[in-house]
Amino acid sequence: MTTQDIEQRINEVNGTMAIEGMPLDKTDEENLRSILRGEISYQEMKQRILDEYRREDVAHGYV
């Protein structure tokens, strides 16, 4: 997949998310780039994101 293909896909996803009132932020875009480049699998990225939110919940005393 070329850089142009990756950016087109990110723009398409961002457009769809923006319609729903949830545009992508820079971190979201970088995460998508990593997946689309094959640097990390979707499942690995999903686990990283879930782990990050769990740590934040614990740090804030939500859990």
N, C-alpha and C positions, 0 to 999 in steps of 0.2 A: 504494500500500500504506500503510495507516494505521500509526501508532506501535504500536497494539495488535496488529495483524497481525504486525509485525516482531518484537515481544517474544514473541508466541506461537510463531513459528517458531524463534526463538533458544532458547526453553525446550524445544521439541521436540527440537532438535538436541542441546542440553545433556543432556537425559534419555537420549537414545540413546548419546551419548558416555560418560555416567556409567556406564551399564550395562556398557560395555566397559572401565571403569576409567580413562577419560580425559576427565574433565569439562572444560568450557571454562573458561579463565581470563578475566579482564576484557579483556585484549587481544584474545583470540579473539572475544569478544562484540562489541567495538567494530569489529573487522574485518568481522564479519558484518553489523552495522548499516550500515556504509558501503556494502557491496555491495547490501544490500536496499533502501537509499535511492536507489541509482543514482548514488552519488557516485564510484564506481570500479567497474570491471568485475572479474569473477572472475579473468580472466587477468592483469589488472594487479596485483591483490592477491597472486595466486600468485607473480608475478615479484618483487614487493617482499619477500615472506617468504623466497623462495629466496635473493635477494640478501643479505638480512640474515644468514641462516645461513652463507652463503659467506664474508661478511666476518668473522663470528665464528670460523669455521674457520681462516681465514688468520691472524687475530689470535692465536689459540691455537697456531699452528704445526701444525695438523692437515693442512694442504695444502702 
